[in-house]
Amino acid sequence: MDISRRLFIRNGVATVSFGIAAPSFLTAIAEAQSVRTRNLVVVYLGGGNDALNTLVSYRDPAYYSRRPSIAVPAGQVLQVGSDSAGQALGLHPRLGGLLNIFNEGRLALVQRTGYANSSRSHFEATDIWGTANPQASTGSGWLGRYLDALPRPLDALAAWNTTAETPRALISGTSGVPAIPNASTYSFASPNRGAAAAQERAAAQIMASNPASGRPHLAFVNSTARGAIETLDRVALATSYTPTVAYPDGGFADALQTVAGAIVRGIGSRVFWLQTGGYDTHAGQGGGGGGDYASLMGTLGDGLSAFYVDIRNQGLAGDTTVIVFSEFGRRISENGSAGTDHGAAGLMMVLGGSVRGGIHGTAAALSPGHPTLENSSGDVRYETDFRSVYARLLDQWLGVNSVPILGGDFRAGAPAIF
């Protein structure tokens, strides 16, 4: 039976778990590893975010005529100024926390991001953003290739996926990424207790250390299991972190708090992947400060705001960058169910203590026939290739050459977010 890397990482590492408290000597080692490293936190909005209601062109009459029941009233938007084309813009009213970060100059709003001939398929589009190749939605991911480019041996916790299934972006040729959707339950699954459990763990570690030369499937299983075992005590350190602010309730905020703990405790991770869903808003989207979409924006904005303030209070905002994106935007006109269907270009957000904030790119003019639109004026045409944002993160934040990782030079036209 052929074992796929994606399937094993999803089902294998997440179940190789342990329930033994971190020994004091490991705590001391982790706390001693206080040399600062740059962290990248990736937040994926699953389902296709309605960028036009995230960042609103509130003075465009066509925005209101094409969205009579779901448009955000002009008086409710959180104004952020105008883009280079003179379009007045404002954030959704539930994004007050992000407005504070924007006003500090640490939130970049990159408009009309995407690629030519945008896929409307959730699965294909998500994988395209993962591979960073609109012509190939299978194979390794851009973050996986980044991990493969790092010096060996690679820390088993160099990247941390907080979802149950490892996303395409983190799939690599040689670098396993543990899936830890709930760090508090990431423990050794042993029926024994005390010394017997410790002995079982030691035996598992010895078996996993077998390189299994000439047996690639077993070698992969052993290396992934060994990586899982090596991560256990450090993950426990992250879960014991006491934040400096109160995080909102919910799984997304819980994951952000754990990531903050991992960063503050210096457990060694460089890349964190988080996901929050519900953005496939085909019906009952709601407008203004109420409805389903407002709840999504509240979850996103309140969670990110708490995370940023917490990291800033710890003096680590300058070492942490967060990128937020979705697999596509949504149609300009609302549908008959007071929702929006799959569209094209969307919005990317980048925030952090080293980010050069502001409005990047230009908003689409939503009147039919305008050249910023496509698909019979039903969709927003992309202006900034999403890979140029990746390139900026790789070159100027993570410190690697983006060209071989992305399979091309996308640095030209990249927004100046650093």
QUICORTA-V948904 format. One record per residue. N is the residue number from 1. RES is the residue in three letters. SS is DSSP state (A for helix, B for strand, O for the rest). PSI is psi in radians with two decimals (none if undefined). BURIAL is + if it has 9 or more other C-alpha atoms within 8 Angstrom, else -. Layout:
BEGIN
n	res	ss	psi	burial
N	RES	SS	PSI	BURIAL
N	RES	SS	PSI	BURIAL
END
This chain:
BEGIN
n	res	ss	psi	burial
1	MET	O	2.30	-
2	ASP	O	2.12	-
3	ILE	O	2.04	-
4	SER	O	2.53	-
5	ARG	A	-0.73	-
6	ARG	A	-0.74	+
7	LEU	A	-0.73	+
8	PHE	A	-0.75	+
9	ILE	A	-0.62	+
10	ARG	A	-0.81	+
11	ASN	A	-0.38	+
12	GLY	O	-1.03	+
13	VAL	A	-0.66	+
14	ALA	A	-0.38	+
15	THR	A	-0.18	-
16	VAL	O	1.44	+
17	SER	O	2.76	+
18	PHE	B	2.72	+
19	GLY	O	0.64	+
20	ILE	O	2.32	-
21	ALA	O	2.62	-
22	ALA	O	2.21	+
23	PRO	O	2.68	-
24	SER	A	-0.59	-
25	PHE	A	-0.58	-
26	LEU	A	-0.63	+
27	THR	A	-0.77	+
28	ALA	A	-0.72	-
29	ILE	A	-0.80	-
30	ALA	A	-0.72	+
31	GLU	A	-0.49	+
32	ALA	A	-0.39	-
33	GLN	O	1.08	-
34	SER	O	0.15	-
35	VAL	O	2.23	-
36	ARG	O	2.38	-
37	THR	O	2.74	-
38	ARG	O	2.30	+
39	ASN	B	2.44	+
40	LEU	B	2.12	+
41	VAL	B	2.05	+
42	VAL	B	2.17	+
43	VAL	B	2.00	+
44	TYR	B	2.23	+
45	LEU	B	1.75	+
46	GLY	O	2.21	+
47	GLY	O	-0.30	+
48	GLY	O	1.58	+
49	ASN	O	2.43	+
50	ASP	O	1.50	+
51	ALA	A	-0.51	+
52	LEU	A	-0.36	+
53	ASN	A	-0.07	+
54	THR	A	-0.88	+
55	LEU	B	1.89	+
56	VAL	B	2.26	+
57	SER	O	1.38	+
58	TYR	O	-0.08	+
59	ARG	O	0.16	-
60	ASP	O	1.94	+
61	PRO	A	-0.55	-
62	ALA	A	-0.45	+
63	TYR	A	-0.72	+
64	TYR	A	-0.62	+
65	SER	A	-0.50	-
66	ARG	O	-0.16	+
67	ARG	O	1.12	+
68	PRO	O	-0.49	-
69	SER	O	-0.25	-
70	ILE	O	-0.07	+
71	ALA	O	2.57	+
72	VAL	O	2.12	+
73	PRO	O	2.48	+
74	ALA	O	-0.60	-
75	GLY	O	-0.18	-
76	GLN	O	-0.31	+
77	VAL	O	2.68	+
78	LEU	B	1.76	+
79	GLN	B	2.38	-
80	VAL	B	0.11	+
81	GLY	B	-2.79	-
82	SER	B	2.67	+
83	ASP	O	-3.08	+
84	SER	O	-0.30	-
85	ALA	O	0.04	-
86	GLY	O	0.13	-
87	GLN	O	2.13	+
88	ALA	B	2.31	+
89	LEU	B	2.66	+
90	GLY	B	2.60	+
91	LEU	B	2.75	+
92	HIS	O	2.51	+
93	PRO	O	-0.30	+
94	ARG	O	0.10	+
95	LEU	O	0.66	+
96	GLY	A	-0.63	+
97	GLY	A	-0.67	+
98	LEU	A	-0.55	+
99	LEU	A	-0.70	+
100	ASN	A	-0.73	-
101	ILE	A	-0.69	+
102	PHE	A	-0.76	+
103	ASN	A	-0.39	-
104	GLU	O	-0.12	-
105	GLY	O	0.38	+
106	ARG	O	0.29	+
107	LEU	B	2.10	+
108	ALA	B	2.26	+
109	LEU	B	1.92	+
110	VAL	B	1.89	+
111	GLN	B	2.72	+
112	ARG	B	0.92	+
113	THR	B	2.53	+
114	GLY	B	-2.53	+
115	TYR	O	2.90	+
116	ALA	O	2.51	-
117	ASN	O	0.98	-
118	SER	O	2.33	+
119	SER	O	2.43	+
120	ARG	O	0.05	+
121	SER	O	2.23	-
122	HIS	A	-0.84	+
123	PHE	A	-0.84	-
124	GLU	A	-0.77	+
125	ALA	A	-0.72	+
126	THR	A	-0.73	+
127	ASP	A	-0.57	+
128	ILE	A	-0.78	+
129	TRP	A	-0.48	+
130	GLY	A	-0.79	+
131	THR	A	-0.35	+
132	ALA	O	0.65	+
133	ASN	O	1.79	+
134	PRO	O	-0.30	+
135	GLN	O	-0.12	-
136	ALA	O	1.91	-
137	SER	O	0.17	+
138	THR	O	2.88	-
139	GLY	O	-2.87	-
140	SER	O	2.84	+
141	GLY	O	2.88	+
142	TRP	A	-0.64	+
143	LEU	A	-0.58	+
144	GLY	A	-0.72	+
145	ARG	A	-0.58	+
146	TYR	A	-0.80	+
147	LEU	A	-0.69	+
148	ASP	A	-0.43	+
149	ALA	A	-0.17	-
150	LEU	O	2.70	-
151	PRO	O	2.56	-
152	ARG	O	2.67	-
153	PRO	O	2.55	-
154	LEU	O	2.34	-
155	ASP	O	2.33	-
156	ALA	O	-0.34	+
157	LEU	O	0.50	+
158	ALA	O	-0.57	+
159	ALA	B	2.64	+
160	TRP	B	2.05	+
161	ASN	B	2.10	+
162	THR	O	0.13	+
163	THR	O	2.89	+
164	ALA	O	-0.60	+
165	GLU	O	2.24	+
166	THR	O	2.20	+
167	PRO	O	2.80	-
168	ARG	A	-0.67	+
169	ALA	A	-0.51	+
170	LEU	A	-0.03	+
171	ILE	O	2.33	+
172	SER	O	3.06	+
173	GLY	O	-0.59	-
174	THR	O	-0.08	-
175	SER	O	1.94	+
176	GLY	O	2.49	+
177	VAL	O	2.08	+
178	PRO	B	2.44	+
179	ALA	B	1.99	+
180	ILE	O	1.37	+
181	PRO	O	-0.45	+
182	ASN	O	1.72	-
183	ALA	A	-0.49	+
184	SER	A	-0.34	-
185	THR	A	0.20	-
186	TYR	O	1.53	+
187	SER	O	2.83	+
188	PHE	B	2.12	+
189	ALA	O	1.41	+
190	SER	O	2.41	-
191	PRO	O	-0.19	-
192	ASN	O	3.00	-
193	ARG	O	2.82	-
194	GLY	A	-2.32	-
195	ALA	A	-0.62	-
196	ALA	A	-0.71	-
197	ALA	A	-0.70	+
198	ALA	A	-0.71	+
199	GLN	A	-0.68	-
200	GLU	A	-0.71	+
201	ARG	A	-0.76	+
202	ALA	A	-0.70	-
203	ALA	A	-0.73	-
204	ALA	A	-0.66	-
205	GLN	A	-0.69	+
206	ILE	A	-0.78	-
207	MET	A	-0.67	-
208	ALA	A	-0.32	+
209	SER	O	-0.12	+
210	ASN	O	2.07	-
211	PRO	O	-0.31	-
212	ALA	O	0.93	+
213	SER	O	2.33	-
214	GLY	O	0.01	-
215	ARG	O	1.41	-
216	PRO	A	-0.65	-
217	HIS	A	-0.79	-
218	LEU	A	-0.67	-
219	ALA	A	-0.71	+
220	PHE	A	-0.78	-
221	VAL	A	-0.81	+
222	ASN	A	-0.76	+
223	SER	A	-0.65	+
224	THR	A	-0.74	+
225	ALA	A	-0.72	+
226	ARG	A	-0.74	+
227	GLY	A	-0.70	+
228	ALA	A	-0.79	+
229	ILE	A	-0.71	+
230	GLU	A	-0.38	-
231	THR	A	-0.26	+
232	LEU	A	-0.90	+
233	ASP	A	-0.58	+
234	ARG	A	-0.64	+
235	VAL	A	-0.67	+
236	ALA	A	-0.61	+
237	LEU	A	-0.71	+
238	ALA	A	-0.68	+
239	THR	A	-0.34	+
240	SER	O	0.06	-
241	TYR	O	2.38	+
242	THR	O	1.98	-
243	PRO	O	2.86	+
244	THR	O	-0.16	-
245	VAL	O	2.88	-
246	ALA	O	2.14	-
247	TYR	O	2.65	+
248	PRO	O	2.92	+
249	ASP	O	2.72	-
250	GLY	O	2.78	-
251	GLY	A	-0.64	-
252	PHE	A	-0.82	+
253	ALA	A	-0.63	+
254	ASP	A	-0.75	+
255	ALA	A	-0.71	+
256	LEU	A	-0.70	+
257	GLN	A	-0.71	+
258	THR	A	-0.71	+
259	VAL	A	-0.73	+
260	ALA	A	-0.73	+
261	GLY	A	-0.71	+
262	ALA	A	-0.68	+
263	ILE	A	-0.82	+
264	VAL	A	-0.72	+
265	ARG	A	-0.17	+
266	GLY	O	0.87	+
267	ILE	O	-0.13	+
268	GLY	O	-0.09	+
269	SER	O	2.48	+
270	ARG	O	-0.57	+
271	VAL	B	2.34	+
272	PHE	B	2.37	+
273	TRP	B	2.17	+
274	LEU	B	2.67	+
275	GLN	B	2.43	+
276	THR	B	2.34	+
277	GLY	O	-2.96	-
278	GLY	O	0.15	+
279	TYR	O	0.10	+
280	ASP	O	1.28	+
281	THR	O	1.23	+
282	HIS	O	-0.37	+
283	ALA	O	2.66	+
284	GLY	O	0.69	+
285	GLN	O	-0.65	+
286	GLY	O	2.80	+
287	GLY	O	2.82	+
288	GLY	O	-2.42	+
289	GLY	O	0.10	+
290	GLY	O	3.01	+
291	GLY	O	3.13	+
292	ASP	A	-0.74	+
293	TYR	A	-0.62	+
294	ALA	A	-0.66	+
295	SER	A	-0.71	+
296	LEU	A	-0.77	+
297	MET	A	-0.63	+
298	GLY	A	-0.75	+
299	THR	A	-0.80	+
300	LEU	A	-0.94	+
301	GLY	A	-0.76	+
302	ASP	A	-0.68	+
303	GLY	A	-0.83	+
304	LEU	A	-0.64	+
305	SER	A	-0.80	+
306	ALA	A	-0.76	+
307	PHE	A	-0.84	+
308	TYR	A	-0.79	+
309	VAL	A	-0.71	+
310	ASP	A	-0.86	+
311	ILE	A	-0.68	+
312	ARG	A	-0.72	+
313	ASN	A	-0.50	-
314	GLN	O	0.03	+
315	GLY	O	0.37	-
316	LEU	O	0.17	+
317	ALA	A	-0.63	+
318	GLY	A	-0.26	+
319	ASP	A	0.07	+
320	THR	B	2.26	+
321	THR	B	2.39	+
322	VAL	B	2.29	+
323	ILE	B	2.37	+
324	VAL	B	2.27	+
325	PHE	B	2.98	+
326	SER	B	2.98	+
327	GLU	O	-0.37	+
328	PHE	O	2.94	+
329	GLY	O	-2.81	+
330	ARG	B	2.89	+
331	ARG	O	2.68	+
332	ILE	O	-0.83	+
333	SER	O	2.44	-
334	GLU	O	2.70	+
335	ASN	O	-3.05	+
336	GLY	O	-0.08	-
337	SER	O	0.37	-
338	ALA	O	0.69	+
339	GLY	O	-2.89	+
340	THR	O	2.57	+
341	ASP	O	3.06	+
342	HIS	B	2.35	+
343	GLY	O	-2.56	+
344	ALA	O	-1.90	+
345	ALA	O	2.61	+
346	GLY	B	-2.63	+
347	LEU	B	2.32	+
348	MET	B	2.48	+
349	MET	B	2.43	+
350	VAL	B	2.24	+
351	LEU	B	2.68	+
352	GLY	B	2.92	+
353	GLY	O	-0.26	+
354	SER	O	0.05	+
355	VAL	O	2.42	+
356	ARG	O	1.75	+
357	GLY	O	3.03	+
358	GLY	B	-3.05	+
359	ILE	B	2.13	+
360	HIS	B	2.41	+
361	GLY	O	-3.12	+
362	THR	O	2.59	+
363	ALA	O	2.66	+
364	ALA	O	2.50	+
365	ALA	O	2.15	+
366	LEU	O	0.07	+
367	SER	O	2.37	-
368	PRO	O	2.43	-
369	GLY	O	-0.14	-
370	HIS	O	2.49	+
371	PRO	O	-0.22	-
372	THR	O	0.02	+
373	LEU	B	2.85	+
374	GLU	B	3.11	+
375	ASN	O	1.01	-
376	SER	O	0.67	-
377	SER	O	0.32	+
378	GLY	O	-0.30	+
379	ASP	B	2.79	+
380	VAL	B	2.23	+
381	ARG	O	2.44	+
382	TYR	O	2.57	+
383	GLU	O	-0.70	+
384	THR	B	2.14	+
385	ASP	B	2.22	+
386	PHE	A	-0.45	+
387	ARG	A	-0.38	+
388	SER	A	-0.54	+
389	VAL	A	-0.76	+
390	TYR	A	-0.78	+
391	ALA	A	-0.74	+
392	ARG	A	-0.72	+
393	LEU	A	-0.76	+
394	LEU	A	-0.84	+
395	ASP	A	-0.82	+
396	GLN	A	-0.20	+
397	TRP	A	-0.92	+
398	LEU	A	-0.24	+
399	GLY	O	0.59	-
400	VAL	O	2.83	-
401	ASN	O	2.05	-
402	SER	A	-0.41	+
403	VAL	A	-0.94	+
404	PRO	A	-0.53	-
405	ILE	A	-0.70	+
406	LEU	A	-0.11	+
407	GLY	O	0.47	-
408	GLY	O	2.94	-
409	ASP	O	1.85	-
410	PHE	O	0.35	+
411	ARG	O	-0.50	-
412	ALA	O	2.28	-
413	GLY	O	0.09	-
414	ALA	O	2.40	+
415	PRO	O	2.48	+
416	ALA	O	1.30	-
417	ILE	O	-0.11	+
418	PHE	O	none	-
END
